[in-house]
Amino acid sequence: MANKYPNVAHLIDQIVAFATAGNYEQALDLCNSVIAANPTSFEAFWERADLLFRVGQHKEAISDLDKLLVLSPSSVGTYFRRARWNLELGNYDAAIEDLDILLEANDQAFIDAALCFRSMAHLERGDTAAAHADCLKLPCEFSFFVRTHKNNGQLISRETLLETIAAKTMIPGSS
């Protein structure tokens, strides 16, 4: 099948422009057209996943990330995004699984953030020992700005994460 859209980069720019303007339906329509014509377009799947997540179609967004990992199994950015979204959605085991893969890849650009997110996922699962162990692997000066689709973001530091772990580890009435 001939590629209907040989200049995918230009179309991706249009998709991003539509999304930035809040025209999610137009952006999704264009993504779907590009993917239909070029089912191996990493960029189109990446943008569609982001759009689907933004509009609350989380299962479909994660499915697109799964497809991306078939297209590019070593894409650490895709594992990171899927882990972040799973963490945000409360799918802690799935997030931890992706973060384990990411940490095994040993990509220096992602290690600290992956440890932070894995610590948070362990904490949410109630495994304070694993959360604490991951947190201690972070550099003392570590801080990371986490923006989610639910809020404008928050700054997470090693210190605040350790404080949160300590607060969840305390036995009520033991002070």
C-alpha atoms as a printed R data frame, in Angstrom:
    type eleno elety resid chain resno       x      y      z
1   ATOM     1    CA   MET     A     1   0.000  0.000  0.000
2   ATOM     2    CA   ALA     A     2   1.415  3.358 -0.968
3   ATOM     3    CA   ASN     A     3   1.769  5.936  1.760
4   ATOM     4    CA   LYS     A     4  -1.119  8.397  1.284
5   ATOM     5    CA   TYR     A     5   0.660 10.928  3.513
6   ATOM     6    CA   PRO     A     6   4.361 11.027  2.628
7   ATOM     7    CA   ASN     A     7   4.887 14.199  4.679
8   ATOM     8    CA   VAL     A     8   3.713 12.886  8.039
9   ATOM     9    CA   ALA     A     9   5.746 15.504  9.942
10  ATOM    10    CA   HIS     A    10   3.666 18.318  8.431
11  ATOM    11    CA   LEU     A    11   0.447 16.524  9.390
12  ATOM    12    CA   ILE     A    12   1.714 15.918 12.914
13  ATOM    13    CA   ASP     A    13   2.302 19.667 13.168
14  ATOM    14    CA   GLN     A    14  -1.324 20.208 12.106
15  ATOM    15    CA   ILE     A    15  -2.527 17.656 14.677
16  ATOM    16    CA   VAL     A    16  -0.585 19.437 17.422
17  ATOM    17    CA   ALA     A    17  -1.950 22.810 16.288
18  ATOM    18    CA   PHE     A    18  -5.534 21.496 16.394
19  ATOM    19    CA   ALA     A    19  -4.961 20.030 19.867
20  ATOM    20    CA   THR     A    20  -3.321 23.205 21.168
21  ATOM    21    CA   ALA     A    21  -6.349 25.178 19.984
22  ATOM    22    CA   GLY     A    22  -8.637 22.707 21.754
23  ATOM    23    CA   ASN     A    23  -9.954 21.233 18.510
24  ATOM    24    CA   TYR     A    24  -9.590 17.653 19.715
25  ATOM    25    CA   GLU     A    25 -12.139 16.205 17.311
26  ATOM    26    CA   GLN     A    26 -10.309 17.607 14.282
27  ATOM    27    CA   ALA     A    27  -6.978 16.451 15.705
28  ATOM    28    CA   LEU     A    28  -8.330 12.941 16.303
29  ATOM    29    CA   ASP     A    29  -9.873 12.793 12.831
30  ATOM    30    CA   LEU     A    30  -6.556 13.736 11.254
31  ATOM    31    CA   CYS     A    31  -4.683 11.217 13.444
32  ATOM    32    CA   ASN     A    32  -7.109  8.486 12.405
33  ATOM    33    CA   SER     A    33  -6.642  9.385  8.730
34  ATOM    34    CA   VAL     A    34  -2.858  9.329  9.013
35  ATOM    35    CA   ILE     A    35  -2.922  5.989 10.867
36  ATOM    36    CA   ALA     A    36  -5.345  4.467  8.342
37  ATOM    37    CA   ALA     A    37  -2.993  5.466  5.514
38  ATOM    38    CA   ASN     A    38   0.212  4.707  7.403
39  ATOM    39    CA   PRO     A    39  -0.404  2.147 10.179
40  ATOM    40    CA   THR     A    40   3.236  2.253 11.251
41  ATOM    41    CA   SER     A    41   3.365  5.997 11.930
42  ATOM    42    CA   PHE     A    42   4.852  6.173 15.410
43  ATOM    43    CA   GLU     A    43   4.205  9.911 15.603
44  ATOM    44    CA   ALA     A    44   0.520  9.603 14.683
45  ATOM    45    CA   PHE     A    45  -0.073  6.884 17.302
46  ATOM    46    CA   TRP     A    46   1.845  8.973 19.875
47  ATOM    47    CA   GLU     A    47  -0.299 12.051 19.237
48  ATOM    48    CA   ARG     A    48  -3.531 10.051 19.099
49  ATOM    49    CA   ALA     A    49  -2.724  8.395 22.425
50  ATOM    50    CA   ASP     A    50  -2.188 11.819 23.981
51  ATOM    51    CA   LEU     A    51  -5.435 13.152 22.530
52  ATOM    52    CA   LEU     A    52  -7.428 10.115 23.638
53  ATOM    53    CA   PHE     A    53  -6.068 10.435 27.160
54  ATOM    54    CA   ARG     A    54  -6.914 14.149 27.235
55  ATOM    55    CA   VAL     A    55 -10.532 13.497 26.275
56  ATOM    56    CA   GLY     A    56 -10.908 10.745 28.861
57  ATOM    57    CA   GLN     A    57 -10.658  7.724 26.578
58  ATOM    58    CA   HIS     A    58  -7.986  6.199 28.789
59  ATOM    59    CA   LYS     A    59  -8.340  2.566 27.735
60  ATOM    60    CA   GLU     A    60  -7.988  3.526 24.071
61  ATOM    61    CA   ALA     A    61  -5.009  5.761 24.854
62  ATOM    62    CA   ILE     A    62  -3.201  2.938 26.674
63  ATOM    63    CA   SER     A    63  -4.056  0.639 23.748
64  ATOM    64    CA   ASP     A    64  -2.312  3.061 21.380
65  ATOM    65    CA   LEU     A    65   0.760  3.002 23.621
66  ATOM    66    CA   ASP     A    66   0.646 -0.813 23.467
67  ATOM    67    CA   LYS     A    67   0.661 -0.545 19.656
68  ATOM    68    CA   LEU     A    68   3.613  1.841 19.831
69  ATOM    69    CA   LEU     A    69   5.559 -0.715 21.855
70  ATOM    70    CA   VAL     A    70   4.893 -3.290 19.124
71  ATOM    71    CA   LEU     A    71   6.225 -0.804 16.560
72  ATOM    72    CA   SER     A    72   9.187  0.176 18.737
73  ATOM    73    CA   PRO     A    73   9.730 -2.230 21.655
74  ATOM    74    CA   SER     A    74  12.690 -0.290 23.032
75  ATOM    75    CA   SER     A    75  10.933  3.086 23.192
76  ATOM    76    CA   VAL     A    76  11.672  4.149 26.763
77  ATOM    77    CA   GLY     A    77   9.545  7.258 26.299
78  ATOM    78    CA   THR     A    78   6.521  5.082 25.565
79  ATOM    79    CA   TYR     A    79   7.113  2.931 28.647
80  ATOM    80    CA   PHE     A    80   7.474  6.117 30.696
81  ATOM    81    CA   ARG     A    81   4.254  7.643 29.357
82  ATOM    82    CA   ARG     A    82   2.308  4.418 29.883
83  ATOM    83    CA   ALA     A    83   3.667  4.115 33.431
84  ATOM    84    CA   ARG     A    84   2.723  7.732 34.221
85  ATOM    85    CA   TRP     A    85  -0.782  7.264 32.896
86  ATOM    86    CA   ASN     A    86  -1.269  3.963 34.686
87  ATOM    87    CA   LEU     A    87  -0.079  5.597 37.901
88  ATOM    88    CA   GLU     A    88  -2.519  8.462 37.368
89  ATOM    89    CA   LEU     A    89  -5.345  5.975 36.709
90  ATOM    90    CA   GLY     A    90  -4.577  3.898 39.799
91  ATOM    91    CA   ASN     A    91  -3.213  0.917 37.857
92  ATOM    92    CA   TYR     A    92  -0.216  0.650 40.169
93  ATOM    93    CA   ASP     A    93   0.919 -2.871 39.245
94  ATOM    94    CA   ALA     A    94   0.954 -1.997 35.535
95  ATOM    95    CA   ALA     A    95   2.845  1.224 36.283
96  ATOM    96    CA   ILE     A    96   5.429 -0.652 38.351
97  ATOM    97    CA   GLU     A    97   5.862 -3.241 35.596
98  ATOM    98    CA   ASP     A    98   6.625 -0.526 33.020
99  ATOM    99    CA   LEU     A    99   8.896  1.327 35.419
100 ATOM   100    CA   ASP     A   100  10.836 -1.897 36.065
101 ATOM   101    CA   ILE     A   101  11.376 -2.268 32.302
102 ATOM   102    CA   LEU     A   102  12.384  1.374 32.078
103 ATOM   103    CA   LEU     A   103  14.892  1.055 34.916
104 ATOM   104    CA   GLU     A   104  16.332 -2.112 33.340
105 ATOM   105    CA   ALA     A   105  16.924 -0.125 30.142
106 ATOM   106    CA   ASN     A   106  19.154  2.137 32.267
107 ATOM   107    CA   ASP     A   107  18.427  5.247 30.198
108 ATOM   108    CA   GLN     A   108  19.957  8.027 32.299
109 ATOM   109    CA   ALA     A   109  17.352 10.542 31.137
110 ATOM   110    CA   PHE     A   110  14.573  8.554 32.841
111 ATOM   111    CA   ILE     A   111  16.135  6.862 35.879
112 ATOM   112    CA   ASP     A   112  15.370  9.436 38.575
113 ATOM   113    CA   ALA     A   113  11.818 10.090 37.374
114 ATOM   114    CA   ALA     A   114  11.196  6.336 37.051
115 ATOM   115    CA   LEU     A   115  12.425  5.754 40.613
116 ATOM   116    CA   CYS     A   116  10.212  8.586 41.843
117 ATOM   117    CA   PHE     A   117   7.121  7.247 40.079
118 ATOM   118    CA   ARG     A   118   7.833  3.664 41.135
119 ATOM   119    CA   SER     A   119   8.201  4.862 44.723
120 ATOM   120    CA   MET     A   120   4.840  6.632 44.421
121 ATOM   121    CA   ALA     A   121   3.197  3.519 42.931
122 ATOM   122    CA   HIS     A   122   4.575  1.310 45.713
123 ATOM   123    CA   LEU     A   123   3.331  3.830 48.258
124 ATOM   124    CA   GLU     A   124  -0.170  3.834 46.741
125 ATOM   125    CA   ARG     A   125  -0.174  0.014 46.863
126 ATOM   126    CA   GLY     A   126   0.721  0.200 50.558
127 ATOM   127    CA   ASP     A   127   4.249 -1.160 50.149
128 ATOM   128    CA   THR     A   128   6.072  1.510 52.135
129 ATOM   129    CA   ALA     A   129   9.292 -0.540 52.345
130 ATOM   130    CA   ALA     A   130   9.615 -0.698 48.531
131 ATOM   131    CA   ALA     A   131   8.596  2.981 48.267
132 ATOM   132    CA   HIS     A   132  11.265  3.931 50.789
133 ATOM   133    CA   ALA     A   133  13.943  1.806 49.069
134 ATOM   134    CA   ASP     A   134  13.278  3.483 45.699
135 ATOM   135    CA   CYS     A   135  13.166  6.936 47.250
136 ATOM   136    CA   LEU     A   136  16.559  6.429 48.889
137 ATOM   137    CA   LYS     A   137  18.072  5.726 45.455
138 ATOM   138    CA   LEU     A   138  17.172  9.254 44.353
139 ATOM   139    CA   PRO     A   139  19.824 11.976 44.589
140 ATOM   140    CA   CYS     A   140  19.387 14.162 47.682
141 ATOM   141    CA   GLU     A   141  18.719 17.227 45.516
142 ATOM   142    CA   PHE     A   142  16.124 15.434 43.373
143 ATOM   143    CA   SER     A   143  12.965 17.338 42.479
144 ATOM   144    CA   PHE     A   144  10.548 16.710 39.665
145 ATOM   145    CA   PHE     A   145   7.580 18.702 38.417
146 ATOM   146    CA   VAL     A   146   4.687 16.305 37.801
147 ATOM   147    CA   ARG     A   147   1.870 17.570 35.630
148 ATOM   148    CA   THR     A   148  -1.119 15.323 35.134
149 ATOM   149    CA   HIS     A   149  -4.242 15.594 33.065
150 ATOM   150    CA   LYS     A   150  -6.122 16.195 36.329
151 ATOM   151    CA   ASN     A   151  -4.111 19.163 37.622
152 ATOM   152    CA   ASN     A   152  -1.598 21.805 36.662
153 ATOM   153    CA   GLY     A   153   1.157 19.935 38.411
154 ATOM   154    CA   GLN     A   154   3.098 19.760 41.594
155 ATOM   155    CA   LEU     A   155   6.735 19.717 42.563
156 ATOM   156    CA   ILE     A   156   7.867 16.439 44.091
157 ATOM   157    CA   SER     A   157  11.210 16.253 45.825
158 ATOM   158    CA   ARG     A   158  13.056 13.398 47.477
159 ATOM   159    CA   GLU     A   159  12.469 15.107 50.805
160 ATOM   160    CA   THR     A   160   8.694 15.495 50.379
161 ATOM   161    CA   LEU     A   161   8.403 11.923 49.128
162 ATOM   162    CA   LEU     A   162  10.311 10.642 52.179
163 ATOM   163    CA   GLU     A   163   8.028 12.711 54.434
164 ATOM   164    CA   THR     A   164   4.947 11.221 52.762
165 ATOM   165    CA   ILE     A   165   6.325  7.704 53.156
166 ATOM   166    CA   ALA     A   166   7.135  8.366 56.812
167 ATOM   167    CA   ALA     A   167   3.630  9.707 57.452
168 ATOM   168    CA   LYS     A   168   2.060  6.596 55.899
169 ATOM   169    CA   THR     A   169   4.348  4.305 57.880
170 ATOM   170    CA   MET     A   170   3.475  5.747 61.272
171 ATOM   171    CA   ILE     A   171   1.165  3.646 63.379
172 ATOM   172    CA   PRO     A   172  -1.849  5.705 64.482
173 ATOM   173    CA   GLY     A   173  -1.630  6.618 68.157
174 ATOM   174    CA   SER     A   174   2.053  5.717 68.451
175 ATOM   175    CA   SER     A   175   3.363  9.249 68.885
